[in-house]
Amino acid sequence: MEEIFILGNGAMATAMAFGLKDKYSIVLVGRNRQKLENLAKQGFKTELYGDKFDINNKFIILAFKPYALDSVSQILSGKADLIISVLATSSLEEIKNQISSNRYIKAMPNIAAKFKSSITPFFSKDCQNEDEVILSTFGEICRVDSEDELNMAMAISGCAPAYLALVAEAMACGCVSKGLKKDIAHSITAGVFKSISALLKESHPALIKESVCSPAGTTIEGVNVLEEHSVRSAFIKAIKASIDKASK
């Protein structure tokens, strides 16, 4: 079984580890002893950073916070076979200047990688088929033509789960405020997201909205309230803000 080293022990690193563990031998490497001990209890191999960490000929996933790139790169030695970076605000050029590898990929899965349900856009000039197989373990993949495109795509793939979680929370809260039990509200909301996912694969969002909005019906009444509060504009601004942050 091929071994993959994930540098980091946060939410994204952990999600990827769970997504990969059925097909690969995973080693999580980090500085937080308690987090690593908890991951070890869940069946993962773990290692604490020392003064040096040998990456020679290894498959490496960079999943720590981008601000830690300088300090982490200083303790890495050797030349990796593959570097997959999920550091949103660190460019591939920055990675190449600090960490040696035969091949480089920048990707942005989301935390649904844990359940093999992520959509993962990625960019690389030199990836091989076996590298794409690793990424596809997280779910669907989408190769883009430039790092600029990736910065735009990751605002949806990586950031949007938080936006949509906010929507889900609000939808459930609205029902609860009118008297629906919390567990029922949560269950129905989760089911609606599964439903809209299936619909979006077959139709344009505007057409879905039109098909549900009957004249003078309950749906158009709610849509009008959302439009009055500029929800569409707020989402556009949120996506653009995330793109700007990723591009800095």
JOPE-V446954 format. One line per field, one symbol per residue. ss: DSSP state (H for helix, E for strand, L for the rest). phi: phi as a letter, one per 40 degrees, with the letter a starting at -180 (. if undefined). Layout:
ss->???
phi->???
//
This chain:
ss->LLEEEEELLLHHHHHHHHHHLLLLEEEEEELLHHHHHHHHHLLLEEEELLLLEELLLLEEEELLLHHHHHHHHLLEELLEEEEEELLLLLLHHHHHHHLLEEEEEEEELLHHHHHLLEEEEEELLLLLHHHHHHHHLLEEEEELLLHHHHHHHHHHHLLHHHHHHHHHHHHHHHHHHLLLLHHHHHHHHHHHHHHHHHHHLLLLHHHHHHHHLLLLLHHHHHHHHHHHLLHHHHHHHHHHHHHHHHHL
phi->.ccbbbchacccccccccccccbbcbbcbabcdcccccccccgccbacdbcbbcbdgbcbbcbccdccddccccccbgbccabbbbcdbbcccccccbbcacbbbbbacbccddbfbcbbcabacacbdccccdccccicbacbcaccccdccccccccddccccccccccccccccchccdcccccccccccccccccccbacdcccdcccccdfcccccccccccccfcdcccccccccccccccc
//
